[in-house]
Amino acid sequence: MSFSTPRWWYVRKGAPASRLLLLPLAWLWAGVTAWKIGHGKPGDPGVPVICVGNLTLGGAGKTPVVREILLRLTKAKVKAHGLSRGHGGRAIGPLQVDPDNHDAAMVGDEPLMLAQDFPFWVAQDRLAGAKAARAAGADVVVMDDGHQNPSVKKALSIIVVDGETRGLEWPFGDGAVFPVGPMREPLKNGLARADAVVVLLPHGISKMDAELKALFGDKPVLIARIEAPAPPPRGPQLGFAGVGKPWKVERALTEAGCQLVDFAPFPDHDPYDDETLTFLAGRAALFGAGMVTTEKDWVRLPMHWRLRVTPWPVRARFENEAMLDLLLAKAIGKASV
């Protein structure tokens, strides 16, 4: 199921007054979430589980952080496997993703993307998925999302926060819970279960907002930046993205020097069909432009379209890598990573 993130969710003031009609649903959502977490009995899969989650719906940047953690553990000779529910895919799992034989419709876009470089599993039952990874040789499991899932014992719970604070934007909006706002649960509740916070700073912001930092109290806070390994393609480009916050992709491409002639936003995890892509290609042709999208979107494209669209990958780069390594080492019971 695809989902369009309302941009007004992320403004501190000025959200539509009509959203208050949704307050009963927000109370219900918060109550059910709190009940599930409070009554959950975490199971031990037999290996340490590092959970990378967030407190909001819509792109906070978890997946680049998951990739970087898997990369650092792998470089340290730790057999790290990734795990996801496989949002957008139909597989129930546990299933190890095979990028040569699976597609995004089967396993989800993010697992398919990360499986290009790391052993990666999808499982709607997270505990069963972690146990399957252990049986396949994993020393540690890095779970993409799941901070609100109490079924798995976690050795380390990391919360990823979008550090965008320019203009009216604020990572948690005005703090309202879905569907009134972006919060999966109240900020205080979610932070209480977190061991550390990763704040992703976008291009153009030199340091974290002091007011934002104060919200995290004495939690360890790591700063990371979303960076592109390569510049966007040259010449006129039509951009498109179906992610949590597509407007951030448009902004990032522009700030990286991409000559965007148009940009089309789509719901997160939205499947692309031939009709949609043909329309985009026709629109690009009007401007004599190429087409560019995110790496996550690119893996959702039908194979015959991939040669016509340029993927623009991004990576998370940590300012204090030693602090990250220390947290990872402590979680997996090693002297160092």
VOMAR-572919 format. One record per atom (N, C-alpha, C): x negated, z negated, y; residue in one letter. Coordinates in steps of 0.02 Angstrom, whole numbers, padded with zeros to 5 digits, always signed. Example, Ala and Ser with C-alpha at 12.3 -4.5 7.8 and 13.67 -1.06 7.14 Angstrom:
<sites>
-00660-00390-00284A-00615-00390-00225A-00660-00390-00165A-00642-00354-00112S-00684-00357-00053S-00645-00394+00002S
</sites>
This chain:
<sites>
-00042+00000-00060M+00000+00000+00000M-00044+00000+00062M-00031+00045+00108S-00069+00049+00170S-00034+00008+00224S-00072-00011+00275F-00046-00056+00325F-00078-00042+00392F-00037-00033+00443S-00062-00021+00511S-00067-00087+00548S-00127-00104+00571T-00138-00166+00607T-00115-00159+00679T-00068-00201+00701P-00048-00198+00772P-00105-00221+00817P-00123-00181+00866R-00178-00201+00908R-00162-00262+00950R-00098-00273+00967W-00080-00331+01007W-00090-00396+00970W-00098-00394+00904W-00114-00455+00867W-00177-00489+00896W-00223-00448+00920Y-00290-00474+00938Y-00298-00486+01012Y-00244-00492+01049V-00249-00512+01119V-00229-00585+01125V-00263-00620+01169R-00249-00692+01177R-00185-00704+01217R-00171-00656+01262K-00110-00661+01302K-00080-00591+01309K-00014-00589+01315G+00018-00525+01329G+00047-00491+01268G+00051-00526+01210A+00083-00497+01151A+00158-00492+01164A+00192-00444+01133P+00264-00435+01144P+00304-00498+01130P+00348-00515+01174A+00390-00575+01165A+00435-00568+01104A+00452-00507+01086S+00497-00495+01029S+00468-00520+00963S+00402-00528+00960R+00371-00551+00898R+00394-00621+00879R+00418-00660+00928L+00440-00728+00914L+00499-00729+00866L+00534-00673+00860L+00588-00669+00811L+00562-00675+00740L+00497-00663+00731L+00466-00666+00665L+00440-00736+00647L+00450-00784+00692L+00422-00851+00680L+00443-00881+00613L+00507-00877+00592P+00525-00905+00527P+00484-00876+00469P+00469-00811+00473L+00428-00779+00421L+00356-00806+00423L+00331-00818+00484A+00263-00845+00491A+00260-00915+00461A+00311-00956+00474W+00312-01024+00445W+00314-01020+00369W+00353-00973+00343L+00358-00965+00270L+00292-00944+00241L+00260-00894+00273W+00195-00869+00250W+00144-00925+00248W+00139-00963+00303A+00090-01017+00308A+00104-01071+00256A+00169-01086+00246G+00186-01137+00197G+00170-01118+00126G+00186-01056+00108V+00172-01032+00040V+00096-01030+00028V+00058-01006+00078T-00015-01003+00071T-00044-01072+00061T-00021-01120+00102A-00046-01189+00097A-00028-01219+00029A+00032-01205+00004W+00052-01232-00061W+00009-01204-00117W-00003-01138-00115K-00044-01107-00168K-00115-01136-00168K-00144-01144-00109I-00212-01170-00105I-00213-01243-00127I-00164-01282-00105G-00162-01353-00121G-00149-01367-00194G-00113-01323-00228H-00095-01334-00298H-00137-01292-00347H-00183-01253-00320G-00225-01212-00363G-00276-01253-00402G-00292-01230-00461K-00343-01263-00503K-00399-01213-00516K-00452-01216-00475P-00506-01166-00481P-00539-01168-00550P-00545-01109-00580G-00579-01104-00644G-00652-01087-00636G-00693-01110-00681D-00765-01097-00679D-00782-01037-00723D-00805-00981-00694P-00819-00922-00735P-00886-00926-00772P-00925-00979-00758G-00989-00986-00793G-01048-00959-00754G-01035-00930-00695V-01088-00908-00650V-01068-00927-00579V-01117-00935-00534P-01099-00949-00464P-01060-00891-00434P-01009-00908-00395V-00970-00857-00359V-00979-00868-00285V-01002-00816-00251I-01009-00817-00178I-00950-00778-00150I-00907-00811-00113C-00848-00779-00086C-00859-00760-00014C-00846-00697+00002V-00850-00673+00071V-00778-00656+00092V-00749-00699+00133G-00680-00691+00151G-00670-00691+00226G-00608-00695+00247N-00594-00703+00319N-00528-00738+00328N-00511-00751+00390L-00451-00789+00406L-00397-00744+00435L-00411-00681+00443T-00364-00635+00474T-00351-00575+00429T-00296-00541+00444L-00281-00477+00413L-00310-00422+00457L-00337-00370+00427G-00366-00316+00467G-00440-00326+00477G-00477-00271+00482G-00549-00268+00476G-00591-00317+00515G-00613-00369+00480A-00661-00416+00510A-00733-00396+00494A-00742-00353+00443G-00810-00332+00425G-00837-00363+00362G-00792-00384+00317K-00815-00417+00255K-00860-00372+00213K-00838-00309+00204T-00873-00266+00156T-00946-00253+00174T-00964-00239+00237P-01036-00233+00252P-01075-00296+00238P-01043-00354+00247V-01077-00417+00231V-01087-00424+00156V-01035-00406+00117V-01041-00407+00044V-01098-00362+00022V-01102-00303+00051R-01156-00256+00033R-01225-00286+00047R-01232-00317+00105E-01297-00345+00123E-01316-00403+00078E-01268-00444+00059I-01282-00500+00014I-01302-00474-00055I-01265-00425-00080L-01283-00395-00145L-01353-00365-00142L-01369-00332-00086L-01435-00302-00079L-01490-00354-00079L-01481-00409-00043R-01533-00460-00039R-01543-00494-00106R-01488-00508-00141L-01494-00539-00207L-01528-00492-00256L-01510-00428-00254T-01540-00379-00299T-01615-00372-00287T-01634-00371-00223K-01705-00366-00206K-01744-00428-00229K-01709-00484-00234A-01740-00546-00258A-01739-00551-00334A-01722-00496-00368K-01720-00492-00441K-01665-00536-00471K-01612-00548-00433V-01554-00583-00459V-01502-00531-00481V-01476-00539-00540K-01426-00492-00565K-01358-00508-00533K-01345-00476-00477A-01285-00488-00439A-01234-00433-00450A-01172-00452-00466H-01117-00405-00473H-01066-00419-00420H-01033-00367-00396G-00979-00375-00348G-00912-00379-00383G-00863-00408-00348L-00796-00416-00375L-00745-00409-00319L-00691-00373-00333S-00638-00363-00284S-00571-00357-00321S-00517-00370-00285R-00451-00357-00314R-00437-00283-00318R-00476-00243-00281G-00466-00171-00283G-00405-00149-00244G-00399-00175-00183H-00340-00158-00143H-00335-00082-00132H-00276-00056-00143G-00265+00016-00137G-00273+00053-00202G-00298+00020-00254G-00306+00051-00320G-00254+00024-00369G-00242+00061-00422R-00190+00041-00470R-00218+00003-00530R-00284-00002-00537A-00313-00036-00594A-00298-00110-00592A-00279-00138-00648I-00267-00210-00654I-00332-00246-00671I-00372-00215-00714G-00437-00242-00733G-00431-00302-00780G-00487-00334-00793P-00553-00321-00765P-00580-00253-00786P-00609-00218-00738L-00635-00152-00749L-00699-00143-00708L-00753-00123-00741Q-00814-00108-00703Q-00807-00037-00674Q-00819-00031-00610V-00809+00032-00576V-00864+00081-00595V-00843+00141-00614D-00889+00196-00628D-00877+00250-00575D-00922+00256-00527P-00910+00303-00472P-00908+00376-00494P-00934+00390-00554D-00932+00459-00579D-00865+00476-00611D-00828+00426-00631N-00766+00439-00668N-00704+00407-00638N-00712+00363-00590H-00655+00331-00557H-00647+00358-00487H-00587+00353-00460D-00575+00372-00391D-00543+00313-00355D-00534+00321-00289A-00507+00267-00249A-00436+00249-00269A-00398+00298-00293A-00330+00284-00314A-00329+00238-00375A-00383+00237-00414M-00387+00195-00472M-00415+00126-00455M-00471+00124-00418V-00507+00060-00409V-00508+00035-00337V-00483+00074-00289G-00487+00054-00219G-00548+00083-00186G-00544+00092-00120D-00599+00126-00084D-00662+00084-00079D-00656+00020-00062E-00715-00022-00052E-00754-00032-00117E-00721-00048-00174P-00758-00053-00236P-00793+00013-00255P-00758+00069-00244L-00788+00134-00261L-00850+00147-00218L-00847+00128-00155M-00903+00138-00110M-00962+00094-00130M-00950+00030-00144L-01004-00016-00161L-01033-00003-00230L-00992+00024-00275A-01015+00038-00343A-01067+00094-00345A-01075+00130-00289Q-01128+00181-00286Q-01197+00148-00292Q-01202+00083-00272D-01267+00050-00269D-01273-00013-00311D-01216-00043-00331F-01218-00107-00366F-01166-00108-00422F-01179-00149-00474P-01125-00159-00524P-01065-00192-00489P-01007-00163-00497F-00949-00187-00460F-00887-00186-00504F-00847-00238-00498W-00788-00247-00539W-00725-00252-00497W-00669-00229-00525V-00604-00241-00495V-00562-00280-00546V-00524-00328-00520A-00481-00368-00563A-00429-00402-00520A-00366-00393-00537Q-00314-00430-00500Q-00318-00504-00516Q-00341-00521-00577D-00355-00590-00595D-00429-00602-00580D-00443-00635-00524R-00513-00642-00502R-00555-00681-00553R-00527-00733-00583L-00564-00773-00631L-00584-00730-00691L-00536-00691-00716A-00551-00646-00772A-00604-00595-00753A-00602-00571-00691G-00653-00523-00668G-00722-00554-00665G-00726-00615-00640A-00791-00649-00637A-00819-00663-00707A-00774-00681-00753K-00797-00693-00822K-00821-00628-00855K-00787-00573-00840A-00808-00508-00867A-00877-00489-00840A-00888-00502-00776A-00954-00488-00747A-01008-00530-00780A-00993-00593-00791R-01041-00637-00825R-01057-00610-00895R-01005-00590-00932A-01015-00564-00999A-01057-00501-00999A-01055-00464-00943A-01094-00402-00937A-01165-00415-00910A-01182-00478-00900G-01251-00494-00880G-01261-00519-00810G-01208-00530-00772A-01216-00553-00703A-01242-00624-00701A-01289-00636-00655D-01313-00704-00641D-01272-00736-00585D-01242-00694-00543V-01202-00718-00487V-01151-00664-00471V-01093-00685-00448V-01040-00639-00429V-01027-00646-00354V-01026-00590-00319V-01011-00589-00248V-00940-00560-00240V-00895-00602-00218M-00824-00584-00216M-00804-00562-00146M-00780-00500-00142D-00756-00471-00079D-00684-00493-00069D-00674-00538-00021D-00609-00568-00007D-00594-00622-00059D-00545-00664-00044G-00526-00716-00091G-00532-00787-00063G-00542-00794+00003H-00547-00861+00031H-00482-00900+00022H-00426-00864+00020Q-00361-00896+00011Q-00340-00896-00063Q-00385-00874-00107N-00370-00872-00179N-00402-00933-00212N-00362-00980-00238P-00391-01041-00266P-00407-01038-00340P-00404-00978-00371S-00410-00974-00444S-00482-00978-00468S-00531-00967-00423V-00601-00964-00444V-00641-01019-00408V-00681-01054-00445K-00727-01103-00416K-00781-01066-00377K-00791-01085-00315K-00838-01050-00272K-00900-01093-00258K-00958-01062-00268A-01021-01097-00252A-01036-01093-00177A-01012-01041-00145L-01023-01031-00073L-00964-00992-00045L-00933-01019+00008S-00878-00984+00041S-00899-00966+00112S-00903-00901+00124I-00923-00875+00189I-00863-00843+00223I-00853-00859+00285I-00800-00829+00325I-00831-00778+00373I-00805-00718+00374V-00829-00666+00419V-00781-00661+00478V-00809-00663+00538V-00770-00661+00599V-00793-00602+00642V-00745-00563+00666D-00760-00509+00713D-00778-00541+00780D-00838-00527+00804G-00862-00558+00866G-00841-00521+00929G-00793-00475+00924E-00770-00437+00982E-00731-00484+01029E-00756-00493+01090T-00722-00536+01139T-00718-00502+01207T-00727-00436+01208R-00723-00400+01271R-00650-00389+01291R-00638-00390+01357G-00572-00377+01382G-00522-00429+01357G-00466-00405+01331L-00414-00450+01307L-00422-00469+01234L-00471-00438+01200E-00476-00448+01127E-00507-00516+01110E-00480-00546+01057W-00504-00610+01032W-00496-00608+00957W-00545-00631+00918P-00543-00622+00845P-00480-00648+00811P-00451-00702+00838F-00393-00733+00807F-00329-00723+00848F-00330-00677+00895G-00272-00669+00938G-00256-00735+00973G-00193-00754+00974D-00176-00819+01003D-00167-00872+00948D-00192-00856+00888G-00191-00904+00833G-00129-00903+00790G-00084-00855+00803A-00021-00852+00765A-00033-00824+00695A+00006-00851+00647V+00001-00830+00578V+00046-00769+00566V+00024-00725+00520F+00061-00665+00501F+00134-00683+00486F+00183-00641+00507P+00177-00577+00541P+00178-00581+00618P+00179-00642+00644V+00179-00650+00717V+00110-00633+00746V+00058-00648+00708G-00010-00634+00729G-00053-00616+00669G-00119-00613+00677P-00163-00588+00624P-00185-00640+00574P-00170-00704+00585M-00198-00757+00543M-00167-00759+00474M-00209-00766+00423R-00184-00776+00355R-00162-00848+00345R-00192-00891+00383E-00177-00963+00381E-00202-00991+00447E-00180-01052+00466P-00206-01081+00528P-00282-01087+00528P-00312-01076+00585L-00385-01076+00591L-00416-01140+00564L-00388-01196+00583K-00416-01261+00561K-00417-01267+00486K-00363-01246+00453N-00359-01251+00380N-00412-01208+00346N-00418-01146+00369G-00465-01100+00337G-00537-01121+00348G-00553-01143+00408L-00622-01164+00422L-00642-01225+00381L-00594-01269+00367A-00609-01330+00330A-00637-01315+00261A-00618-01258+00231R-00642-01241+00164R-00703-01196+00165R-00726-01176+00224A-00784-01131+00229A-00849-01170+00231A-00900-01141+00200D-00967-01171+00202D-01009-01143+00259D-00993-01082+00280A-01031-01049+00333A-00989-00994+00364A-01008-00974+00424V-00973-00922+00461V-01022-00867+00479V-01002-00805+00468V-01041-00747+00491V-01001-00714+00547V-01032-00711+00606V-01000-00678+00663V-01032-00609+00671V-00991-00557+00666L-01015-00488+00673L-01008-00467+00746L-01065-00456+00779L-01064-00435+00848L-01066-00359+00853L-01021-00329+00890P-01021-00256+00898P-01074-00234+00947P-01086-00169+00948H-01133-00139+00995H-01111-00156+01066H-01160-00176+01107G-01145-00190+01177G-01134-00263+01193G-01130-00306+01142I-01125-00378+01153I-01190-00410+01130I-01225-00442+01177S-01292-00468+01162S-01292-00535+01127S-01241-00576+01140K-01238-00642+01107K-01166-00663+01098K-01158-00712+01053M-01091-00735+01037M-01061-00774+01095M-00997-00764+01105D-00960-00800+01157D-00964-00876+01143D-00982-00915+01194A-00990-00987+01186A-00926-01022+01165A-00870-01000+01191E-00806-01029+01172E-00790-01015+01099E-00806-00955+01076L-00796-00938+01006L-00839-00982+00962L-00903-00989+00980K-00949-01030+00939K-00924-01102+00934K-00896-01129+00988A-00873-01198+00988A-00818-01210+00937A-00780-01158+00920L-00725-01165+00872L-00751-01184+00802L-00813-01167+00787F-00839-01176+00720F-00870-01245+00709F-00875-01285+00762G-00901-01352+00755G-00971-01353+00727G-00980-01393+00674D-01047-01400+00645D-01059-01354+00585D-01014-01305+00575K-01025-01257+00521K-01087-01214+00537K-01127-01198+00486P-01182-01150+00498P-01153-01083+00520P-01180-01055+00573V-01156-00991+00599V-01213-00941+00598V-01202-00885+00565L-01251-00831+00561L-01226-00773+00603L-01272-00742+00640I-01255-00684+00681I-01277-00621+00644I-01233-00573+00640A-01250-00508+00611A-01223-00454+00656A-01252-00396+00650R-01231-00339+00690R-01216-00280+00645R-01164-00243+00663I-01148-00182+00626I-01189-00126+00656I-01232-00097+00615E-01275-00043+00638E-01268+00017+00592E-01280+00075+00619A-01278+00137+00580A-01350+00157+00562A-01363+00171+00498P-01430+00193+00478P-01451+00259+00510P-01402+00299+00529A-01416+00365+00558A-01365+00379+00613A-01383+00421+00661P-01335+00438+00714P-01277+00479+00687P-01221+00480+00722P-01165+00522+00701P-01184+00596+00705P-01147+00640+00673P-01164+00711+00674P-01163+00738+00746P-01205+00789+00757R-01210+00819+00824R-01152+00868+00836R-01143+00882+00900G-01092+00931+00919G-01023+00900+00922G-00974+00939+00944P-00905+00914+00949P-00880+00891+00881P-00845+00834+00881Q-00819+00806+00818Q-00748+00780+00828Q-00708+00791+00776L-00643+00757+00772L-00652+00699+00725L-00640+00639+00750G-00648+00579+00708G-00581+00555+00682G-00582+00523+00624F-00522+00491+00598F-00543+00432+00554F-00499+00383+00549A-00514+00324+00509A-00451+00287+00491A-00447+00266+00428G-00393+00224+00404G-00422+00157+00382G-00437+00114+00430V-00468+00049+00418V-00427-00003+00455V-00448-00067+00449G-00410-00120+00480G-00403-00112+00556G-00457-00093+00589K-00457-00084+00662K-00486-00016+00678K-00447+00037+00671P-00474+00105+00682P-00500+00115+00753P-00473+00080+00801W-00497+00088+00870W-00570+00067+00878W-00593+00022+00835K-00663+00002+00838K-00709+00057+00812K-00685+00097+00764V-00723+00154+00740V-00731+00205+00795V-00676+00219+00829E-00679+00266+00885E-00728+00243+00938E-00725+00179+00955R-00771+00152+01005R-00843+00155+00982R-00855+00138+00919A-00923+00138+00893A-00952+00209+00892A-00913+00257+00872L-00937+00327+00872L-00955+00349+00943L-00912+00333+00990T-00924+00352+01060T-00987+00319+01086T-00995+00254+01073E-01053+00218+01098E-01118+00241+01064E-01111+00269+01003A-01170+00296+00968A-01188+00366+00990A-01149+00394+01037G-01165+00460+01064G-01127+00517+01033G-01077+00502+00991C-01039+00556+00960C-00995+00591+01013C-00994+00656+01010Q-00954+00695+01057Q-00884+00703+01029Q-00844+00650+01033L-00777+00652+01005L-00730+00693+01050L-00696+00741+01020V-00646+00780+01056V-00576+00754+01042V-00570+00716+00988D-00506+00686+00970D-00519+00634+00916D-00472+00587+00910F-00479+00535+00859F-00410+00518+00831F-00405+00517+00765A-00340+00503+00732A-00344+00438+00693A-00305+00387+00711P-00303+00325+00673P-00253+00328+00616P-00268+00297+00560F-00223+00293+00503F-00220+00221+00479F-00168+00204+00440P-00164+00136+00411P-00223+00122+00365P-00240+00059+00358D-00294+00037+00315D-00280+00058+00243D-00330+00086+00209H-00326+00109+00139H-00279+00168+00130H-00259+00201+00184D-00211+00256+00179D-00239+00313+00137D-00203+00338+00087P-00227+00395+00049P-00218+00459+00089P-00267+00503+00085Y-00264+00566+00123Y-00242+00622+00077Y-00189+00657+00097D-00166+00714+00057D-00187+00779+00091D-00178+00834+00056D-00199+00899+00082D-00164+00917+00147D-00101+00900+00152E-00063+00917+00212E-00093+00882+00274E-00109+00819+00267T-00139+00781+00323T-00207+00809+00341T-00248+00821+00291L-00316+00844+00303L-00316+00916+00330L-00270+00956+00308T-00265+01024+00335T-00246+01023+00409T-00201+00977+00426F-00183+00969+00496F-00244+00948+00537F-00282+00899+00512L-00342+00876+00548L-00393+00932+00555L-00402+00970+00501A-00450+01025+00504A-00428+01078+00554A-00363+01091+00558G-00338+01139+00607G-00348+01114+00678G-00337+01050+00687R-00348+01019+00753R-00422+01024+00772R-00466+01011+00725A-00538+01016+00738A-00557+01088+00756A-00527+01136+00721A-00544+01206+00733A-00525+01227+00804A-00472+01198+00832L-00453+01214+00901L-00509+01199+00950L-00548+01147+00934F-00602+01126+00978F-00670+01151+00955F-00671+01189+00901G-00735+01210+00873G-00776+01151+00850G-00741+01100+00821A-00773+01036+00805A-00779+01026+00729A-00826+00984+00711G-00831+00960+00643G-00785+00899+00635G-00787+00869+00576M-00747+00810+00563M-00791+00754+00538M-00779+00693+00564V-00820+00635+00545V-00773+00576+00532V-00792+00535+00483T-00753+00476+00466T-00799+00422+00438T-00771+00365+00421T-00811+00311+00394T-00827+00325+00320T-00877+00291+00296E-00895+00298+00225E-00838+00275+00180E-00803+00223+00201K-00745+00197+00164K-00689+00249+00160K-00677+00284+00216D-00626+00337+00216D-00649+00397+00174D-00713+00412+00178W-00740+00472+00146W-00729+00469+00070W-00737+00409+00040V-00729+00405-00032V-00656+00413-00053V-00610+00407-00006R-00539+00418-00021R-00519+00492-00017R-00563+00534+00009L-00546+00605+00017L-00546+00640-00051L-00500+00687-00061P-00505+00730-00120P-00573+00764-00122P-00599+00775-00181M-00667+00801-00188M-00678+00865-00150M-00629+00909-00148H-00639+00974-00115H-00641+00968-00039H-00624+00908-00013W-00628+00899+00059W-00693+00865+00081W-00728+00836+00035R-00786+00795+00055R-00842+00837+00087R-00848+00900+00065L-00900+00943+00094L-00883+00963+00166L-00821+00955+00186R-00800+00975+00253R-00799+00918+00303R-00811+00856+00279V-00809+00797+00321V-00874+00759+00315V-00901+00736+00371T-00963+00698+00370T-00948+00623+00369T-00975+00586+00319P-00966+00514+00320P-01018+00481+00367P-00996+00429+00402W-01041+00393+00447W-01044+00320+00424W-01094+00303+00382P-01099+00235+00355P-01125+00186+00406P-01107+00123+00396V-01134+00068+00437V-01157+00012+00391V-01201-00030+00418R-01229-00086+00380R-01228-00148+00423R-01226-00206+00390A-01232-00270+00426A-01305-00291+00426A-01331-00307+00485R-01400-00330+00493R-01399-00401+00521R-01428-00448+00485F-01427-00518+00505F-01485-00534+00551F-01471-00573+00603E-01524-00594+00649E-01569-00646+00616E-01539-00691+00577N-01578-00744+00545N-01572-00735+00469N-01613-00691+00442E-01611-00676+00371E-01633-00736+00329E-01679-00776+00357A-01704-00835+00320A-01647-00885+00308A-01604-00893+00357M-01548-00939+00350M-01499-00914+00297M-01487-00849+00296L-01444-00820+00245L-01474-00830+00176L-01538-00816+00169D-01572-00825+00104D-01569-00897+00081D-01575-00944+00127L-01572-01015+00109L-01503-01033+00082L-01450-01008+00115L-01382-01021+00091L-01371-00991+00022L-01395-00929+00012L-01387-00896-00053L-01425-00932-00108L-01487-00952-00092A-01528-00987-00142A-01496-01053-00163A-01469-01089-00115K-01437-01153-00130K-01375-01142-00174K-01338-01088-00161A-01277-01074-00198A-01292-01056-00271A-01346-01021-00283I-01360-00998-00351I-01411-01042-00387I-01433-01097-00352G-01477-01144-00384G-01548-01122-00394G-01573-01083-00345K-01642-01060-00348K-01680-01089-00290K-01746-01092-00298A-01788-01118-00244A-01788-01073-00183A-01782-01008-00196S-01782-00960-00140S-01751-00895-00163S-01731-00856-00114V-01704-00788-00127V-01748-00739-00090V
</sites>
